[in-house]
Amino acid sequence: DFVLVWETVPWKLSGQQDSRENGDLQETSATIHRTWRKKFLDELHAAGIHMEKHMTRVEKKVVHYLLLSAPWSVLCYYAEELQLRVPLQALSRQTANWSASMLQRLGIPNLMAQEVPNLPLDYYTCPFKANKLRWFLGSDEQDTFFSTTQRHQILYEILATTQYGYSREREVGVDRLLSENVFTAAFPLHEARPCCPPGTHRPAGPAPPASALPILCLSPQGPYKLRPEELAADSLSQRQVLFQYWANWGKWSKYQPLDHVRKYFGEKVTFYFAWLGFYTGWLLPAAVVGTVVFIAGIFLMFSDVPSQEICASEEQYWMCPLCKTCPYWQLSKICSMFMAGRLFDHGGTIFFSIFMSLWAVLFLEFWKQTNASLAHHWDCSEFEDIEEQPRPQFTAMAPMTIINPVTGAEEPYFPKRSRLHRILAGSMVITMMIAMVVMFVVSIILYRAVVAILLSSSGYFWSAASASRIASITGSVVNLIFILSKIYISLAHFLTKWEMHRTQSKYEDAFTFKVFVFQFVTFYSSPVYIAFFKGKFIGFPGNYLSFLGVRNEECSPGGCFIELAQELLVIMVGKQLINNVQELAIPKLKCWWHKHKLLSTKKAGEEGESVLVEQAPWVMDHQLLVFEGLFDEYLEMVLQFGFITIFVAACPLAPLFTLLNNWVEIRLDAHKFVCDYRRPVAERVQGIGIWFSILEAITHLAIISNAFLIAFASDFLPRVYYEYVHDSSLRGYVNFTLAYAPWDFALQNHTTCRYRAFRDRDGNLTLTYWQLLAICLGFIILFEHVVFFIGHVIAWLVPDIPESVEVKVKRERYLAKEALAENKVGCGSS
């Protein structure tokens, strides 16, 4: 059920290399580790855990593998303590995917469906009670009554609560021993099939010696790959089924076998993949609508009257210089750039912004339903970890102990006042780091301005005309490089540990919040600047505003929308490509390096025989990568969700790129879990946790952001105003948006020029400016109220828990009450 690993260095080998002083220190440390390890293993033996020991030689070290398994009596005791749910009555399986049900009703073949072998059965379940054993299904089969993941949970609970020293509140748990390097690894085994006849089982009681173990049928490539004699679906192990029908790239268009994933990895991992698959499926309509809007923009670009006026203007509009040493320039020279801006800035933008805002609301509401259905289907809808154990690091560093009011046990304690002071101090550090991010964004702004000035004054027409675009693109690339820095995550780890959170769930919530704030500011600061600040505070000829001696940036002639679009494409596509390459290459390289070091290792048997280490599944699993949690996976997807909702008005193709990325992401992550990671300990959860609250906050922010984006970064409202007030054909719109340079500037330079603004010849704002400002503010209020109202109506119409799930819950409670009634006599534990 579980494997403990530690390493030792023979005294002769260690003495040859190290000095006497270092050797004494190492020997003292090794002695302490041996004492703790012996105490820990003695406690496990006293708890009734069965053990087998194996050793291998790796270079100049000896690696010890201790295989642990729990007998029936221990399993029953801890299953009741942990309130593990076991089956009462079998259920007829129903279609889990709404799309499959809809296609079945319409009589359309479902190309996403696939027949996956060894489909786990569905049951009504209830918490296990040993004295009611005979009322549970399969109670006569002790070897298979508890699932593999349940056995892993029980073993991990024992390992996490076993004492290894004399201080009850400090020297407890395998996690602390791992942090002290007493053990180098602790993990459950991936599934491996022994070459024994089907139907035979290892007898209960003490484990047989190593020489009596069956030889394991494992190929050199690993037990998840199929051999020719295992092509029959019924002969596949669970891991082979997942590799063949889930992690296989050929299954990119098929439903994920979530029940198989849950049976093998547990609920926490499966909820991530369920949410990722649900999110990817919902991206399909968003990608279709976004692509249609983009194609419509292509047609509108060629029929756009203002674009035609600019292209045909020739020398009609002489524009004011972009810097002190820059020349005057003709508006007709930016014809292609202005037309490209029409791809992203047209009437379809309003529709798509409203569509994506409502899409996000609908997505979250229907995920609530799906979450409730899956939580009930996987027996974790009522899961509450009431007696969560303190974190090992908290236990080690807490300065005092206190009596737990719930359990009555003495536990380590850290004063709340001191924790509050540390949280406040950590908040100040976070604020300083956010200020550093803002400073970096300012430096990028100055970089763009300086590059634009240098290129504009270079004398080459092409570089002068493209100065703003080149500066924006190179600035985006620099910003991407900065984003990839891992400094924020390291700082968040340090601050969260320093704040001394008692439980792992509180630690993870605090860490998640810190890193998300860091990443949110880092990723979104540059797009926010382009969308809402760039080109808004530039002044006018003769009175330009500057920052640190550098003139404030203007939007490119095509508008800030196209700059925002290219910023999103560089960050999104660049980040996705880099992440996918890293997720594909780094695990493979790490696994190759681990296996390369252990290829020549030999097994130290009692009789001196040598067998290739690759025949031992515990050695093969030890070569795999340590599973470090789902935080990075969730963070990547949630930041991506923010990009396609907060700034989607500027880039209708963002959902399409996201859909393509996520199709790859699902199979990449699946392959990592099946092939590259050690098997994680199954954890029970009710959903995706704090990430859902973050998604809700992003959805609300997206509605507000899209309203401001259309009002102040788009030309849509000025065009509508001109159509209704001046000319419905938009003829003369370009001249309408251009102001003349003030008289004193024209006299000083002996020529006149135009610039984009609503000002008179004295530089004062005109009545048109204030009318447009009122229209923009009114549009923001109307947009937000309409979308929020529709969103609340949708939330009211879509129940959080489907009616079918409520009926199943009532039926399950009724069966549990009938089967486990106190007046019924159980057979007791066996």
N, C-alpha and C positions, 0 to 999 in steps of 0.2 A: 504493500500500500504506500510506503514512503521510503525514501533513501536518505541517509545521513552520510556525508563525506567529510573526511579530514585528511591532512597530510602530515607526515613525520619525516624528519631527516635523520638517518642513522648517525650515531655518535662519531664513528670513524670518519665519515665523509664531512660532517660539520667541523670537526676538529682540524682537519687538514687545511681548510680554507680560511677560517676565521682566527683572529688573534685570541689570546687567552681571555682577555677582558670581555670581548664580544661574545666569546663562547660561553663564559659564565652567565652573561645576561640572557643569552638565548636559552641556556639550560634552565635558568630560573623561570623564564616565561613558559618554556615547555612543561616544566613541572607543575606550574599553576594550571595550565591548560589540561594536563593529564588528570589533575585532581578534580577539576570542574567536570571534565568529560566523564570520568568514572562515576562521580556522584550522580550526574544526569542520567547515565545509562542504567545505573543501579535503580534509580527511581522509576525509570521506564519498565525495567524488569519486574519490579515490585508491583507495578500497575497491571502486569499480565501481558505486556507486549512481547510478541515473539520476535526473535532477532536472528539474522544470519550475517556473518562477516566474510568479506572478500577483500583481497589486497592486490594491487598492481604496482609495478615499478615504473616510474616516470622519470627519466634521466637520473638524478641523484636523490629523488624523493620517493617515498612509499605512500601511495594513495589508498586509504582505507574506505571501504564501502560497507555500510551497515544497513541491511534490508530489514524493514520493520513491517509487521502485520499485526492486526488486532484480532483476538479470538472472539467468538460469538458473544460471550457474556459481557465483554468490554464494549462491544458494538451496541448491544441492547441498552446498557447503562447510559452511555453517552448520547445515543439516539434520543432517549427520553429527555436527557438534560438539555440537549440542543433543540428539542421539539422538531426533529426531522419528520417530514410528512411521508407516509407510506400508503400504498394503494388499498382501497376498500372494495371498489367495484370497477370493472372494465367499462369503458365508454366507446360508443361507435364514433369513429373518426369523421369529422366534418371538414369541409374545405376551409382552409385557414386564410387564403388570400381573396380579397374582395374582387380583384380582377379576374381570378379563376372562376369565381361564382358568376360574375357578369358575363364572361365569355361562354360559359356553359349554358346559361339561359338563352343567349343569342344564337347558340349553335355554331359558334366560331371556333375553329381549332386553336388551342392555346399553345403557342410556340415556346412559351416560357416554362411550361410544366415539364417535369422529368420524373421518371420512376427511380426512386432511390431505394436500394435494398435495405433490409433490416430496419424498417421504420419503427421507431419506439411506439409502444402502445400508450393509449390515453386512459387515465383512471380518475375516479373520484378518490380523493385522499383526505387524510386527517393526521394530526400529530401522533407519533408512535407512543404506545403505552405497553410496557412489557407484560403487565398482567392481563392484557386483552389480546395477546399475540395471535390466538387462533382465529380471530375475526378478520385478520388481514390476509389479503391475497398473497399466495406464495410463501406463507409462513413455514411450510415444511421443507423449504429449500434454503438452508442457512447460507450456502455459498453465494446465492444470487439474490437473497431477499433485500439486502441493502445494495444500492447502486455503487458503482466504482467511485463516483464523485462524493457520495455520502461517506464512504469509507475514508476518503482523503480528508474530508472535513473533520471527521472524528479524530483521525490521527493527528492532524494539525492542531486541533483543540488540546489534545493531550500534550503535544510537544510545546505549545505556547504557554501552558500553565504548570509545567513540571519544574520543580525547584532543583537547582544545581549547586547551591551554596548554603550558607547558614543564615543569610539575611532574607527573610521571606518576601519583603517588599521590594528588594532590589535584584537579587540573584535568581531570577525566574525566567524561563522561556527560551526557546531555541533561537528566536530573533536576536536576543541579547548575546547569545553564544556566537552567532554568526557575525555580529558587529565586533566581537572581541577576537575573531579569527580562531576560536576554539574549533568550530566546524567551518569548512569552506563552502559547503552547499547543503541544502535540504530541499528536496523536491519529490513529488509523486512521479511514478514511472509512466511513461507513455505505454500504450497497450502493445504487448508483444505476445505472439502465439507460440507456446511450446509444442514440440513435436511428440506429443503424447496422443493416444487415441481419443477421439471425440467422446465426451461424456465422462471422462475420468477426471478426478479432482484430487488435489493434495489432501491427505487426511488431516483432520483437526488435531490440535495438540501441538507439542513442540515441533519446530521446523526440522526437517531432515538435514544432515550434513551436506556440505557443498558438493561432495562427490556423488550424492544420490540425486542431485537436481537433474531434470531432463535437459538435454541439449536444446537450445533455443534455435528455431528456424528463422534466422535473420540473414538477409542478403547483405553484402558489403555496402550497398547503397542505402540501407536503412529499412526498417520494417514497414514504412508507409508506402513503399513502391510495390507494384504487383509483379509477381513472377508468373511464368506461363501456366503453371499448374493451379494458380489462384484466380483465373479469369472468371470462374463461376461466382455470381454475385453473392450466393449464400455463404461462400467460404471466406468472404472478406471480413477483416477486423474493423472495428469502429474507425480507427485511424486511417485505414486504407479506403474506407467508404468516403471519409471526409476529403482525402487527397484526390480521389477519383471523381467525386461528384460536387466538390465545393472549391477546393484550391486549384482545380484544373483550369487553365486558361480557356480551354474549349467550352467551358460552362458559363462564359461571361453573360450570356443572354438567358440563363435559367434562374429559377427561384433558388434561393439559398435553402439548404436543408437544416433549418433552424432547430428542429427537434433533435436532430443528430448532434448538432453543435452544442446544444444545451446538455445533452446526455454525456458528452465527452469533456466539455470545458466548464460547465456550470452556468448559472444565470447571469453573472456580471459580464462575462465575455460575450454571451449570446445577446444580451440587451444592446450592447454596442453594435454588433453586426445587424441586429434587427432594425435599430434606428438608422444605421447607415444605409441599409437596403431600402427602407421606407423613404428616407430623404432622397435617395437617388431616383426612386420611382416617381416621386413627386416633381423632380427636376425635369422630367420628360415634357409635360405640358408647358412648363415655363420656358424650356429651350425651344419648343415649337413656336410659341407665341413670340418670343424674342427674335427668332430667326425671321419670322414673317415681318415683324416691325423693321428689322434691319433691311430686308429686301425692299420693303416699301420705301425706306429712306433712300435706297439706290435710285428708284424711279423718281422720287421727289427731287433728288439732287439735280437731275438733268432738266427738270421742268421748273426749277425754282427761279422766279423772276429776279429777286435781288442778286442771285449768283450770276445770272445772265447780264445784268446791268454792270456788275463789277468787271466781268470778263470783257465786256464791250466798251468800257469807259476809256480805255487807252490813257491819255494824259489829262483826263478831266479832273481827277482827284489827286492833288499833290498832298501827301501826308507829312505831318510834322516829324522832325527827327526823333529817333528812339533814345538818343543820348546826346551829350554835349558835342561830341566830335562826330556824330553820325550824320549822314547826308539826308536830304529830303528823298522821299520815295513815292512811287506811284502805286495807288491802290490796285490797279489792274494786274500788277505783278504777283499778287497773292490769289489769283483766280482759282487755281487748283486746290489750294489750302482752304479757301473759303467754301468751295463746293464740298470738300471732304467733311467739313463741319456739319453740313446738312445731313450727313448719314446718321448722326446721333442727335440732332436738334431739330425736331419737327413735331407735327401734331400727334404722331403715334407715341411720342415720348410720354405724353400725359396719360394716355390709355394704358401703356405698359407700366408706368409707375403705380397707377391705381391697381392694375391687375396683380403686380408683384406684392403690393402691400396686403391685399386681400388673400393672395396666395400664401403668404407667410402666416396670416391668422388661421386660415383653413388648415394649413399643414400642422400647426401646433395643436389645434383642436382635434383633428383626426388622429394625431399621434397619441393624444390622451386616451382616446378610445382603444387604439391598438395596444398601447401600454397596459391598459387595464385588462384587456383580453389575454395578452401574453402573460401578465403577472398571475392571473388566475390559472391559465393553462399550465404554467410552470410551477404552480404551488408556492408562490411567494407573495401573493397579494396581501397577506396578513402578517408578513414577516416583520418583526421588530427586534432589533438586537438590544434588548433591555440591559443586559449585563455585559456590556462591551468591556473588554479588558484594557487596562492602561497600556500605552505604548511602552515598549522596552526602553527607549531613550528617556522617556519621562520618568520611568521607574528608576533608572540609574542616576538621574540628575536632580530628582525632587529632594528638597532639603529637609522635609519632615513627613510624618505619617498622620493619618486621621482615620476615624472609623467611618466606613461607607454606610450612609443611612439606609440604603436599600438592602445590601447583602449582610451588613453587620460585621464585615471583615475589615481588618486593618489594611489600609492602602496608602501608597505614597501621595503626598499632597504638596501643591505649590500655591502660595497665597494668591487670592484673586486680585488684591491690590497691586502686588508686584507684577502679576501678569498684565494688568491694565496699563501699568507704567511702561512695560516692555512693548505692548501693542501700540501705545501712543508714540514711543520712540521709533518703532518700526514704521509707523505711518509717516513720520517725518522723513525717514530715509526714503520711503516710497515717493514722497513729494519731491525730494531732491532728485531722485532718479527720473521722475516725470519732467522736472525742470531741465535735466540734462537732455532728455529726448527733444524737448521744445527747442533747446539751444542748438541741437543738431539740425532740426528742421530749419531754423533760422540760417544756419550756415549753408544748408542746401539752397535756400532762397538767395542768399548772397552769391553763392557759386553760380546759380543760373543767371543772375543779373550781370555778373562780371563776364561770364562766357558770352552772353548775348551782346554785351558792349564790345568785347574784343572782336567777335565775328562780324558785327555790324560795321565796325570801323576798319576792317581788313582791306577793303577796296575791291574784293571779289564779289561779284553780284550774287552768285549762288550762295555763298556762305552768309552774306548779309541778309538775303531774303529768308534763309532757313535758320537764322541765328536763334530765334526763340524756340523753334522746334528741336534743334540740336541740344540746346541747353536743357530743355525739359526732359528729353529722352536720357541723356547722360546723367542728369540728376536723379532720374528714376532708378537707373542701374546702381548708382552709388547708394541710394536709399535701400535697394534690395540687399546689397552686400552688408549694410549695417543691420538690417532686419535679421539676418542669419546668425548674428552673434548670440552666443549662449550665456552671456554675462547675466542677463536678467533672471534666468532660471536658477543659476547658482546662487544669486543673491536672495531670491525668494525662498529657496531651501534653507539658507542660513537664518533668515529672519523668522521663518515659521518654526524652526527648531528652537530658536532662542526664545520665542514667545511661550514655550512650554505648554502646549495643548495636551490634555490628558489622554484623549482617545484618538485612534487612527482616523475616524470619520471627521472629527473636528480639525485634525491636522490637515487632512486632504481638502476640506472646504476652505480653510484659511490659505493654504498653498494655491489652490485653484483660483481663488479671488485675486491674490497678488499677481500671479503670472498672467492672468487674463487682463488685469489692468495694465501691466507692463506692455504686453503684446498689443492690446487695443490701441494704446497711445502710439506705440511704435509703428504699427501697420497703417493706422488710419490718419495719423497727423498730416502727412503729406497730401493725401487726397482731400482731406478737409480744408487744408489751406488753399489748394487749387480751386475747390468747388465754391468756397464761401468768402475767401479773403483776397485772393489774387485779382488784381485789376480793379479792386473796389476803392482803393485809397491812393490814387496816383496824382491827383491835382490836375493842373492844366498847363499849357505852354506858358512859360515865364514864371510859373509858380508851382513847379513840380514838388511833390513831397518826397522825402528821402529818409532812409534808415541807415544809421552808422555811416553816413556820407555817401551811400549808394542809393540811386534813384529807385523807388519802388517798382516792382515788376508790373508789366501790363499783360493782359491776356493776348495770345497770339491773334493774328487777323481772323483766323477761323473761329475764334471764340474759346472760352475756357472748357467748353464741353469736350472738344476733341483732345485737349490736353489731359483732361481727367480720364477720358477713355484710354489714351495710350499709357497713362500712369497705372490704371487698373490692369491693363493687359500685361505690362512689364512685370508688375508685382505678382499678379495672380498666376499667369502662365509660367513666368520664371520660377516662382516659388514652387508651383506644382511639379514642374519638370525636375527641379533639383531634389525635392522631397521624394519623388518616385525613384529617381536614380539612387538616392541614398538608401531608401527602403529596400531596393532590389539588390544593390551591390554590397552595402556594409554588412548585413547579416551573413551573406554568403562568404565574404572574405573572413569574417570573424570565425565562422564555423570551420572554414578550410584551415585556418591557422590552428584552432584547437585540435582538429583531427590530425593535422600534420605533426604536431608535437607528440601525439599519442599513437602514431602508426606503428612504431617499433616497440611499443611497450609489451611486456610479457606478464603473465599472471603467475604470482608466486603461490603455488599450491603446496600442499603438505608433502607430496611425494616428489616435488620438483618438476612435474610435467609442465610443458609450455603450451598454451593455447592462445590464439590471437584474441586480443582484448575486444575486438569488434563483435565477438560472439556474445558478449555480455551486454544486455540491454541497459543496465545501470551505468556502465562505462560510456555507452553511446549517448545516453541522455545527459551525462555529465559534460560531454563535449558541446552540447547545444548552448544557446544563449540564455541568460537569465531573463525571465519575464519581469519587466519593470513597471507594469501597470498600463492602464489605458489612457493616462492623462495626455500624452503627446498626440494620440490618435484623435481624441475628442477635441483638443485645442485646435488642431489643424482644420477639422471640419467646421467647428463653430466660427472660427475666423473667416473661413470661406463663406459660410452662411451670411456673415455680416457684409462681405463684399458684394454679394449678389442681391442684397436687399437694401442696404443703406445707399449705395451709389449706382444702383441698377439703371436709373434713368439715363445715365451717361454712357452705358455700355450694354445694349440689348443682347449682345452675344455672350455675356458673362454666364448665364445659366447653361448655355450650350457647352462652353469650355469646362464648366464645373461638372456637367453630366458625363462628358468623356473622361475627365479625370477620375470621377468616382467609380465608374465602371472598372477602371484599372485598379483603383484603390482597394476595392472589395477583394479582388483576387490576390493582390499583393499582401494585404493583411492576413487573408486566409492562409496563404502559403507560408507566411512567417509563423503563424500559430501551429500549423500542422507539421512543418518541416524544420524550422530554425529555432524555435523556442522550446525550452523545457516546459513540461506540462504544468500550468499554473494550478494552484489550489482553488477548487471551486468555491465561489462566494455567492451567497444568496443576497439579492437586492430586489427592490420593487420597481426599478426603472433606471433612468440615466442620471438620477441624482440632481446635484446642483446645476448641471448643465442645462436642464430644462428651464430653470429660472433665468439663466443667462440668455437663452434663446428668446424667452419672452421679452426681456429688456431690449434686446437687439431689434425685435419686431416693432416695438413701440418707437424706438429711436429711428428706425427706417422710415416709418410713416412721416415723422417730423422732418427728417433729412430730405426725403423726396419732395416734400412740399417746398422747402426752402431752395432746393436745387433747381426746381422748375421756375420758381419765382425770381431768383436773383442770378442764376448762372446761365439760364436759357434765354433765347430770343423769342420764345413762344408768345409770351404776354405782350411785349412791344409790337410784335407783328399783328396780333389780334387787335390791339389798340389802333394801329395804323389802318387796318382793314375797315374798322367801323367808323373811324373819325375822318380819315382822309381818302383812301382809295382801296377798294376791295381787291383790286388786281395786284396790289403791292408795288405798283410802279412808282418810283421816286422814294422807295423805302430807304435805300442806301443814303441818299442825300439827307433824308429825315434824321438818320442816326448820327450824322457827322456835324460837328460844330466848327465854326471858324476860329482860328487863333485870335487872341485878344489884340486890340489895336496897338498897344505898346510893344508887344512881341513882334508883330508884323513890321512896325516902323523900325525897330531895332535891327531886324534881320533883312530889311528891304524886300520882303516877299511875304505872301500869305500862305497859309497851309490849313489843312483840316485835321481834326482828331475826333475820336468817337466819344461823344458825350452830349448831354442836353444842357448846354450853356449858351449864353448870349456873347456878344463881342467884348463885353467887359469881364467875362469869366464867371458871371453869376448863374446859378441854377435857374432854369426856366420853369414855367408853369407845367409844361409837359412832364418834366422830371417828377414833380410832386404828384401829379395825377397818376403816373405810372407806379410810383411808390405806394400810393393808396390802393391801386389795383393789385399789386403784388401782395401787400399785407392782407387784403380781403381774400385773395386766392388761397393764401396759406391757411387762414381761419376756415374757409369753406372746405378745402381739401382735407384738412385734419378732422374736422367734425364729421364729414360724410364718411370717410374711411373708418374712423373710430366707431361711429354709429353702426355701420354695416358689420364691423368686426364683432361688436357686442351682440348684435342680432344673431350672427353665426354662432357665437359661443353659447347663446341661449338655446338655439335650435339643436345644436349638436351636444348630446349628453356626454359627460365625462366617462361614464360606465355604460356600455351597451346593455339593452334590456336582456338579451340572451345571456350575458355574463351574470347579471343579477339573478336570473332564474337558476343558473348552474350553481351559484353560491348558495342559494337557499336549499336546493336539492342536496348539495354536499353536506351542509350542516344537518339536514334531516337524517341523512344516512349515517353520519357520524354519531348523532344522538341515539339512533336506533341500535347501531352496532356496538357502541361503547357505553351503553347505559350502565349505571352502577349496579342495578339489580341483576345484570347478567354475570355469570361466573366465567372468568377466563381460565386458561390453562396454566397461567404463570409463565415465567421465563424459563427457557430451556438451556 
